């Protein structure tokens, strides 16, 4: 059975978390993430959690909430938001959470800016190759894209989650 392009991109994301971000464990797949966080139902949830420290170790944890996406950034901000809120709910507010979206391409718009999908813009970061900040760009001045918490049991975390920046990582996905 051939591997679908979305599955291949998810595998690249999981490897990136493990080998480039030095995560000690990677929770792979939105269903596994839901189970770990205790999310009931089929609400939108991120594809992966990269655990930078032992989940049962002492002290605060560091976790990267990550999503593999094509061009639907509106869905990505909801998936990241729900999972980030779940991380705070499960591990506490001292947890350091980073939000990451892996995309295979960015399109140069007529204005000269890069875009991962309609209504969004990607501004380059100075701290890494192929890393960008996700901005909403609905037609006027762009502003930072904000993760959205739609899972009812975790909406109390929405103010904290909404303040978090979303980083875009653009990687070439090998054809084979």
N, C-alpha and C positions, 0 to 999 in steps of 0.2 A: 504494500500500500504506500503510495507516494506521500511525502510530507508536504502539507499545505504551506503556502508562504507565511501565513500568520503563525503557524506552529514553529517554523524555522526562525522567525523573528523573536518569538518567545524564548527559544533555546539560546539565541544570542544574548538576550537580556539576562537570562539566568547565569550564563557563563560570565558575562560582564560583571554582575554583582559578586560572584564568587572570586574571580581571578583579578579583575581590575580594581574592585572596591574592597577586596580582601574580607568579604563576609565569611564568618565562621559557619554559617548555615544559610540556606536560601529556601524559603517556603515557596514552592512552585505551583502555580495554577490558582485561579480565583476561588475554586471550591476549597482547596486546602487552606487558603488564607481565611476564607469565611469560617471554616471549622476551627482554626487556631484562635480566631478572635471571638468566636461565639456568635456570629451573625446568623440570624434565623431568616429563612426565606431566600429569595433570589434577587436581592437588591444588588445594585452595581457595586463591584468590588475590584480592587487592583489585582493584577496578575501575579505579583510577587512581593515578598517581604525579605529584604536582605538584612540578616542579623549580624551586626558588627561585633557583638559581644555575646557570650553565652547567655541563652535565654533564662537560665536558672542561676546565673552568677550573681555575685553581690553588686550593689551599687546601681546607678542609673544605666539604662540601656541606650544603645544607638541603633536605630532601625531605618533603613531606606525602604520607603513604599514606592513600588515601581510598576509601571504599566507599559505594555508594548502596544503601539497604536499606529494606524495608518494616517488618516486625516481628520478623524472625528474627535477633535479636542474637547468639544462640549461634553462628550461622554467621559473622556479621560479625567476632566476636572472633578466629575462626580465620583468616579471610581477611586481616584486618589483621596478625595475628601472623606468618603465613607471609611476607607481602610485606615487612614490616619487617625480619624476619630476612634476607631476600634482599637488602635494601638494605644492611644492615651487611656481609653477605658480599661483595657486589660493590664497595662504595665505602669500606668500612672503618669502624671503630668511632668515628672522629672525626665521622662524619656526624650532623647533627642531624635527628632524625626526629620528626614529629608524626603522630598518628593521628586520623582524622576519619571519622565516619559521618554521612551525610546522610539524614535521615528526613523524610517529608512531614507527619507528625503525631505528637503525643504525646497520650496518653490520660490523663485525670485519673482516678485510682483512688479507691475509696471512702475510703481513708486520707488523701486530699488530695494525694498525691504524683503526679508525672507519670511516665508509663511509655512507652518506645518499643516494648515488647513483653513478653510473659510472662516473669516472673522477673528483670526489669531495671527500674531506676529512673533517672530523669534529674534531677539536681540542678543548678539554675541556676548559671552562672558569673557573676562580676561584671565580666568583661572583654569582653563582647560581647553584642549583641542575638541572641536565639534560640540561644545556645550553652549547653551543659550538659555535666556530667561523667556518664559512664556508670557506673552502679553495679549490682552484682548484688544482687538482693533476693529470695532464695529463701524468705523467710518470717520470718527473724529480723532482726537488725540488718543493714542494707545495708553492703556493702564495695565498694571499687573493682573494677570489671570488669577482668580481666587478659587481654591478648591471648595467644593460644595458638599455639605453633609446632608444627605436625604434619608439616611437610616434613622427611623424615629427614636430608637432607644439611645442614640448617641448624639442627638442634636445639641445637647448641652455643651459639647465640645466645639460646636460650630465657630464661635468667636475666635478661639485659639487656632483652629485649623484654617479659617479664612484668612488669617494673617500670614500664612506660610507661602513662600515663593515656590514656584514650580520650575524645575530645571528640565530642559529638553536636551537629549543626547541624540545626535544624528550619527548613525553608523551605517556603513555600507554592509548590506546583508549578502553574503556569498550566494551564488546561484546554486551551488551543489550542496 
